[in-house]
Amino acid sequence: MTTILHKLRLAERMDRLGTESAFEVLVRARALEAAGREVIHLEIGEPDFPTAPNIVEAAAEALRQGWTHYGPPAGLPELRQAVAEDAGRRRGVSFDPSEVAITPGAKPIMFFTILALVNDGDEVLYPNPGFPIYESMINFVGGRPVPYALPEPEDFEVDVDGILEKITVRTRLLILNSPHNPTGGALSREKLQRLAQGLVDRDLFVLSDEIYGRLLFEGEHTSLVQFPGMKEKTILLDGFSKTYAMTGWRLGYGVMRADLAEQMILLMTNSNSCTASFTQRAGIAALEGDQGPVDRMVAEFRRRRTVMVDGLNRLRGFRCRQPRGAFYAYPNITGTGRRSQELADALLKEAGVACLSGTAFGAWGEGYLRFSYANSVENIRKALDWMGAWVAKNV
Ligand SMILES: Cc1ncc(COP(=O)(O)O)c(C=O)c1O
């Protein structure tokens, strides 16, 4: 009998799905390395620190104790409680465990929020440049993506009036991300307050992506949930990936009004069933244990930020503002006369430095590159030297 291989016929929605090109650049960089080239990785969006030993030990102990079975789709009650306390205390608000949904990484909260709230043709406001999955998911569910810009002269903070002007009767969701990937910008209390005043009477939700909330180098992290009337409208997205250097563990959460949390949990039941139980036990240890490793990691990122930003500002054609949070530098490269993608490709192939084009984060990222400084100061210095030599010859 012969097997017939039919043409792959995918559902139409698959055409609307985007991707994260950080992973593609990583593959290309690894291919160059396999061919014997040395590459410095400044494209990756994850802390280069190990997960703290007390967290690793809590997971190992949980495995030995048999936390190896299905758990509740909402997450373990003890972790929901610990998250409610930690997330609330840090923001000066009170959360109930029933408002917490635990997920494998924070990304599902993004997907579930959009799936649960956005109908065909509904408008969703999102940052451009921004985390590419926002736009991908809005398109995937048939929503209408409405980008808003982050002006460089304002250190990539949002233009509050610009956002409020874009709201229409079809607007269902506004996505905020602070500290912001890829610009490193962070929203000030004053901007958030004005935004809250403009949003409080609107019938819409806000997805507040605060995954980099503890990676802030100046001032205090402020969240929209802190302003009157906003807690009920906000889905707070956060997790363990960046704060505790746990990207591979897949542990994140959303905090939102309890009736909406129940819908997220229903989506969990329909997709992942639950988040790995021993990972959640480790999450409790992370929240309740010594926070010293987090503070030391932030201090080290602050040190690297200076090296990275000062170095970029010395390159001909580059102009880089001081990012306030996350671990990304986002220089304006229009002075080089090159397009972003072209420059990123040349730096990888000819200088051995992997970074991302601003356009990996949306069309309005043209004119910029993103460098992650989740790498050693030694490697950052080396990358800057290599880029300096390349720029001297080519710009
Ligand atoms: C802005 C932003 N939100 C969410 C995530 C996803 O986090 P997680 O790995 O916990 O799913 C990332 C990861 O890069 C991110 O940059």
The ligand as an SDF file (V2000), in Angstrom:
LIG
                    3D

 16 16  0  0  0  0  0  0  0  0999 V2000
    7.4990   41.7780   28.0510 C   0  0  0  0  0  0  0  0  0  0  0  0
    7.4690   40.3100   28.3350 C   0  0  0  0  0  0  0  0  0  0  0  0
    6.3610   39.7460   28.8380 N   0  0  0  0  0  0  0  0  0  0  0  0
    6.2830   38.4400   29.0810 C   0  0  0  0  0  0  0  0  0  0  0  0
    7.3390   37.5930   28.8170 C   0  0  0  0  0  0  0  0  0  0  0  0
    7.1690   36.1080   29.0270 C   0  0  0  0  0  0  0  0  0  0  0  0
    7.5880   35.6200   30.2400 O   0  0  0  0  0  0  0  0  0  0  0  0
    7.5880   34.0750   30.5620 P   0  0  0  0  0  0  0  0  0  0  0  0
    8.9170   33.5140   30.1470 O   0  0  0  0  0  0  0  0  0  0  0  0
    7.3790   33.9720   32.0380 O   0  0  0  0  0  0  0  0  0  0  0  0
    6.4900   33.4080   29.8220 O   0  0  0  0  0  0  0  0  0  0  0  0
    8.5180   38.1260   28.3080 C   0  0  0  0  0  0  0  0  0  0  0  0
    9.6410   37.2210   27.9840 C   0  0  0  0  0  0  0  0  0  0  0  0
   10.5770   37.5430   27.3080 O   0  0  0  0  0  0  0  0  0  0  0  0
    8.5900   39.5120   28.0580 C   0  0  0  0  0  0  0  0  0  0  0  0
    9.7010   40.0880   27.5630 O   0  0  0  0  0  0  0  0  0  0  0  0
  1  2  1  0
  2  3  1  0
  2 15  2  0
  3  4  2  0
  4  5  1  0
  5  6  1  0
  5 12  2  0
  6  7  1  0
  7  8  1  0
  8  9  2  0
  8 10  1  0
  8 11  1  0
 12 13  1  0
 12 15  1  0
 13 14  2  0
 15 16  1  0
M  END
$$$$
